[in-house]
Amino acid sequence: MTPIPVKVLNFAREYLPGRSRRPALPPGCDDSMSLKVSIIINNFNYGQYIATCIESALSQTYKNIEIIVSDDGSTDNSRAIIESFGSSILATFKPNGGQGSALNAGYQRSIGDLVIFLDADDLLWPSCVAEIVRHWRPDLMKLHFNLAVIDASGDPVGSLYLNPPLPRGDLRQRLLTYGSVPSMGMSGNVFPRTFLEQVMPMPEVGWERGADTYLFNLATLTGQIGAIDEPLGAYRAHGNNVSAKVKEGKVNKAALRKFLQREILTDQSLAAYGQKIGVNYRLGTLTGSLPHIQQLFLHEKFFREDRCFGEKSVIKHFMLYLKLLLQSESLLLYKKPIIAGWSLGVMLLPKSLAQPLVVMGYRFGAVLAATKVLSRPAGNYPARSSS
């Protein structure tokens, strides 16, 4: 078996607060192991990481857990590694269908009161589940916790996935206004079964990657969100898990298109689920937001000939984007003319000259929606009409 690297465990001890600094338990909670916690690992061709991930789940100090590994048709050595853990885990091997289908298959076998969906390239620190149970409240629809960033070899890079404090409380009004709320990615969330029973099985078409977006947005729309600012695990940054909008010095058409399509699906999911639970989410809130319109303008600037997002001209997309930019109340005032000037250059220059300008924008923050998507390697999923 592959043990959790000592350097990562030392990093965990450095970050985790001492017991005297931990908050008092909320009413109705105790320090027993009455809550069953399911850790569902979704894997696709991560044979080089899956053993360490499983070991991190098995190493939890909180023992009332079950560990389920849902393999999504891997073609590498993943199956042999997973099977080597024997009866210490529950393993599911299914044909390749994408991340959403892998989550569904794993969830179907689970019985936990709380559920963590863990990406196979990430890992949990030994005290992770114990800390989650200590912080859990019955009114939460989701609790997210920070993750330290490690590189492909497991070395800490000295940063966290999100700068604290993490968003918490009732975030519905922000979601209803902007269509999105910052959240930890897949491995940094835990959901109660009472919520998951309302939204699982999740849709699979269109959610072959980035399935965490579906879950954490619907949880936010449902009710209270809890947060732990300290990292309780590690997010591995290795190049395949970020849906990079820049690839080989150029705008990555596939990643940009998938991002836009996923936001359309998210917008539709929020509207449909909001209607189900009696919350008035207006369809088009997310897809009409400044970050989405900016990314849509960039897509149409470079790839309009594919006609993926309607017939509106590039100039019309640009004018709407510029209007939203100047009206934005969330951007610092000094940033608006900088981003506006950059955008005008992208609009006026020919594609060959605008390309490096956009790449620079992604790298230096002029692009407002360059978000991470936690998932598996690209290029190995069956073709889907909405992917």
C-alpha positions in Angstrom: 0.0 0.0 0.0 1.0 3.6 -0.5 1.2 5.6 2.8 0.3 9.2 3.1 3.6 11.1 2.6 5.1 12.2 5.9 5.7 15.8 4.5 1.9 16.1 3.9 1.1 14.8 7.5 3.6 17.3 8.9 1.9 20.1 6.9 -1.5 19.0 8.3 -0.2 19.2 11.9 1.1 22.7 11.3 -2.3 23.9 10.1 -4.7 22.1 12.3 -5.6 24.0 15.5 -4.9 22.5 18.9 -7.9 21.1 20.8 -8.1 24.0 23.1 -8.8 26.3 20.2 -11.6 24.3 18.7 -15.1 25.6 19.1 -17.5 24.2 21.6 -19.9 21.6 20.3 -23.2 23.0 19.1 -26.4 22.0 21.0 -27.6 18.5 20.1 -24.1 17.2 19.0 -21.7 15.1 20.9 -18.3 13.6 20.4 -19.5 10.1 20.0 -19.4 8.1 16.7 -23.2 8.0 16.3 -23.0 9.7 12.8 -22.1 7.3 10.0 -19.9 9.0 7.4 -19.6 7.7 3.8 -16.4 8.6 1.9 -17.2 8.0 -1.8 -14.0 8.1 -3.9 -14.6 8.7 -7.6 -11.8 7.5 -9.9 -11.0 7.6 -13.5 -7.5 6.6 -14.7 -5.8 7.9 -11.5 -3.8 4.8 -10.9 -0.8 6.8 -9.7 -2.8 8.5 -7.0 -5.7 6.2 -6.0 -3.8 4.1 -3.4 -2.7 7.2 -1.4 -6.3 8.5 -1.6 -7.8 5.3 -0.2 -5.1 5.1 2.5 -6.0 8.6 3.6 -9.6 7.5 4.0 -8.7 4.4 5.8 -6.4 6.4 8.2 -9.3 8.4 9.7 -9.3 8.7 13.5 -13.1 8.7 13.4 -14.0 5.0 12.8 -17.8 5.0 12.1 -17.1 5.4 8.3 -17.5 3.4 5.1 -15.3 3.8 2.1 -16.7 3.3 -1.3 -14.6 3.5 -4.5 -16.5 4.1 -7.7 -14.3 3.5 -10.7 -15.6 5.0 -13.9 -14.2 2.5 -16.4 -10.5 3.2 -15.9 -8.2 1.8 -18.5 -5.0 2.1 -16.5 -3.9 0.0 -13.5 -6.6 1.5 -11.2 -8.7 -1.7 -10.9 -5.8 -3.9 -9.7 -4.9 -1.2 -7.1 -8.4 -0.8 -5.9 -8.9 -4.6 -5.6 -5.7 -4.9 -3.5 -7.5 -3.2 -0.6 -9.9 -6.2 -0.4 -12.8 -6.0 2.1 -11.5 -2.8 3.7 -13.4 -0.9 1.1 -16.5 -1.3 -1.1 -15.5 -1.2 -4.8 -17.8 -0.5 -7.8 -16.5 -0.9 -11.3 -18.7 0.5 -14.0 -18.5 1.4 -17.7 -17.1 4.9 -18.4 -19.9 7.5 -18.2 -18.4 10.5 -16.6 -18.1 11.9 -13.1 -21.9 12.4 -12.5 -22.5 8.7 -13.2 -19.6 7.7 -10.9 -21.1 9.7 -8.0 -24.5 8.1 -8.6 -23.0 4.6 -8.6 -21.1 5.3 -5.4 -24.0 7.0 -3.6 -26.3 4.2 -4.5 -24.2 1.8 -2.3 -23.8 4.2 0.6 -25.7 4.3 3.9 -23.9 7.2 5.7 -25.7 10.1 7.5 -23.0 12.4 6.0 -21.4 11.9 2.6 -18.0 13.1 1.3 -17.4 12.8 -2.4 -13.6 12.6 -2.7 -11.6 12.9 -5.9 -9.1 10.1 -6.4 -6.2 12.5 -6.8 -6.9 14.3 -3.5 -6.6 13.1 0.1 -8.0 13.6 3.6 -6.0 14.2 6.7 -6.5 11.6 9.5 -8.5 14.0 11.7 -10.7 15.2 8.8 -13.9 13.2 9.5 -13.6 13.8 13.3 -13.4 17.5 12.8 -16.4 17.4 10.4 -18.5 15.6 13.0 -17.4 18.1 15.7 -18.5 21.0 13.6 -21.7 19.4 12.2 -25.1 21.0 12.9 -28.4 19.4 12.0 -29.6 22.4 10.1 -26.7 22.3 7.6 -27.2 21.4 3.9 -23.5 21.4 3.3 -20.3 22.0 5.2 -17.2 22.8 3.3 -13.6 22.7 4.6 -10.4 24.1 3.2 -7.8 22.0 1.5 -4.0 22.6 1.3 -2.6 22.6 -2.2 0.0 19.9 -3.0 1.8 19.2 -6.3 1.8 16.0 -8.3 4.5 14.4 -6.1 2.6 15.4 -2.9 4.8 18.3 -1.8 2.8 21.2 -0.2 3.1 24.3 -2.3 2.3 26.6 0.7 -1.2 27.8 -0.2 -4.8 26.9 0.4 -7.5 26.2 -2.1 -9.5 29.2 -0.9 -8.4 32.1 1.2 -10.3 32.1 4.5 -12.9 32.9 5.7 -14.9 30.5 3.6 -18.5 31.6 2.8 -21.0 30.4 5.4 -24.5 30.9 6.7 -27.5 31.6 4.6 -26.1 32.4 1.2 -29.3 32.1 -0.8 -29.8 35.8 -1.4 -26.3 36.0 -3.0 -27.0 33.0 -5.1 -30.4 34.4 -6.2 -28.7 37.7 -7.1 -25.5 36.5 -8.9 -26.2 32.9 -9.8 -23.1 31.6 -8.0 -21.4 31.5 -4.6 -17.7 30.7 -4.0 -17.3 27.1 -2.8 -14.7 24.5 -2.1 -14.4 21.9 -4.9 -15.5 18.3 -4.8 -13.2 16.9 -2.1 -13.7 19.8 0.3 -17.5 19.2 1.0 -19.7 17.1 3.1 -23.4 16.7 2.6 -26.2 15.3 4.7 -28.1 12.3 3.3 -31.4 14.2 4.0 -30.3 16.7 1.3 -28.8 14.2 -1.1 -32.0 12.2 -1.0 -33.7 15.2 -2.7 -31.1 15.6 -5.5 -29.6 12.2 -6.2 -29.3 10.4 -8.5 -28.0 13.5 -10.3 -28.2 14.1 -14.0 -25.4 12.5 -15.9 -25.5 14.0 -19.4 -23.6 17.2 -19.3 -22.1 16.4 -15.9 -19.3 14.2 -17.1 -16.9 16.6 -15.4 -17.4 19.3 -12.7 -20.3 17.4 -11.0 -19.5 19.2 -7.8 -21.0 22.4 -9.2 -24.4 20.7 -9.4 -24.3 19.6 -5.7 -22.9 22.7 -4.0 -25.2 25.1 -5.8 -28.3 23.1 -5.0 -27.2 22.8 -1.4 -26.7 26.5 -1.1 -30.2 27.1 -2.6 -31.7 24.8 0.0 -30.4 26.3 3.3 -27.5 26.9 5.7 -23.9 26.3 4.8 -21.2 25.5 7.3 -17.5 26.1 7.0 -14.2 25.1 8.5 -11.4 27.5 7.5 -8.5 25.2 8.4 -7.5 22.6 5.8 -8.6 19.1 6.5 -7.1 17.5 3.5 -5.1 18.2 0.3 -6.0 19.2 -3.2 -3.5 17.9 -5.7 -2.7 20.3 -8.5 -1.1 18.3 -11.3 -2.3 19.8 -14.6 -5.0 17.3 -15.5 -7.5 18.3 -12.8 -7.9 21.9 -13.7 -10.1 22.7 -16.7 -7.5 25.1 -18.0 -8.8 27.9 -20.3 -5.3 28.2 -21.7 -3.5 25.3 -23.3 -0.2 25.5 -25.1 -0.3 29.3 -25.1 -3.7 29.5 -26.7 -7.3 29.7 -25.6 -8.5 26.2 -24.9 -11.7 25.9 -27.0 -12.9 22.7 -25.4 -12.4 23.9 -21.8 -14.0 27.2 -22.5 -17.0 25.6 -24.2 -17.5 23.1 -21.5 -17.4 25.8 -18.9 -20.1 27.8 -20.6 -22.3 24.7 -21.2 -21.9 23.7 -17.6 -23.0 27.1 -16.4 -26.1 26.8 -18.6 -26.9 23.5 -17.0 -26.3 24.9 -13.5 -28.6 27.8 -14.3 -31.3 25.4 -15.4 -30.8 23.1 -12.4 -31.1 26.0 -10.0 -34.4 27.2 -11.6 -35.9 23.7 -11.7 -34.9 22.8 -8.1 -35.9 26.2 -6.8 -39.4 25.6 -8.2 -39.5 22.2 -6.5 -38.6 23.6 -3.0 -40.4 27.0 -3.4 -37.4 29.3 -3.9 -37.7 31.7 -6.8 -34.5 31.5 -8.7 -34.8 33.4 -11.9 -33.6 31.4 -15.0 -30.8 33.4 -16.6 -29.4 34.8 -13.4 -26.1 32.9 -13.9 -26.0 33.0 -17.7 -26.7 36.7 -17.6 -24.0 37.5 -15.1 -20.9 39.5 -16.0 -18.4 36.6 -15.7 -20.5 34.4 -17.9 -21.1 37.1 -20.6 -17.4 37.9 -20.6 -16.5 34.2 -21.2 -19.2 34.0 -23.9 -17.8 37.1 -25.6 -14.3 35.4 -25.7 -15.7 32.2 -27.0 -17.6 34.0 -29.8 -14.5 36.1 -30.6 -12.4 33.1 -31.4 -14.9 30.3 -32.2 -18.1 31.9 -33.5 -18.0 29.8 -36.7 -19.1 26.8 -34.6 -22.4 28.5 -33.7 -22.7 26.8 -30.4 -24.4 29.6 -28.5 -26.8 31.2 -30.9 -26.6 33.7 -33.7 -25.9 36.9 -31.8 -22.9 38.8 -33.3 -19.6 39.2 -31.5 -20.1 43.0 -31.3 -23.5 42.5 -29.6 -21.9 40.2 -27.1 -19.2 42.7 -26.5 -21.6 45.6 -26.0 -23.6 43.7 -23.4 -20.4 42.6 -21.7 -19.1 46.2 -21.6 -22.4 47.5 -20.2 -22.3 44.9 -17.4 -18.7 45.6 -16.7 -19.3 49.4 -16.2 -22.4 48.8 -14.1 -20.7 46.2 -11.8 -20.8 47.0 -8.1 -18.5 44.1 -7.1 -15.5 45.2 -9.1 -13.1 47.8 -7.6 -13.4 51.1 -9.4 -9.8 51.2 -10.6 -10.1 47.8 -12.2 -13.0 48.7 -14.5 -11.0 50.9 -17.0 -8.1 48.4 -17.0 -10.4 45.5 -17.9 -12.4 47.6 -20.3 -9.2 48.6 -22.2 -8.0 45.0 -22.3 -11.4 43.9 -23.6 -11.5 46.6 -26.3 -8.1 45.4 -27.5 -9.4 41.8 -27.7 -12.4 43.0 -29.6 -10.6 45.2 -32.2 -7.5 43.1 -32.8 -7.4 40.2 -35.3 -7.6 36.7 -33.7 -3.9 36.1 -34.1 -3.0 39.2 -32.1 -5.9 39.0 -29.7 -5.0 35.4 -28.7 -1.9 36.3 -26.6 -3.8 39.2 -25.1 -6.5 36.9 -23.8 -3.9 34.4 -22.5 -2.3 37.3 -20.6 -5.8 38.2 -19.3 -6.3 34.7 -17.9 -3.0 34.7 -16.2 -3.3 38.2 -14.6 -6.9 38.3 -13.6 -8.6 40.3 -16.3 -10.8 37.3 -17.1 -13.4 37.1 -14.3 -14.5 33.5 -14.5 -11.3 31.5 -14.8 -12.6 29.0 -12.3 -11.2 25.6 -11.4 -13.1 22.5 -12.1 -12.2 19.4 -10.0 -12.4 16.3 -12.2 -10.5 13.7 -14.0 -8.2 13.8 -17.1 -9.7 15.2 -20.2 -10.2 13.3 -23.5 -11.4 10.0 -22.1 -15.1 10.4 -22.0 -17.7 9.3 -24.5 -19.1 12.0 -26.7 -22.1 13.7 -25.2 -24.3 16.3 -26.8 -24.3 18.5 -23.7 -20.8 17.9 -22.3 
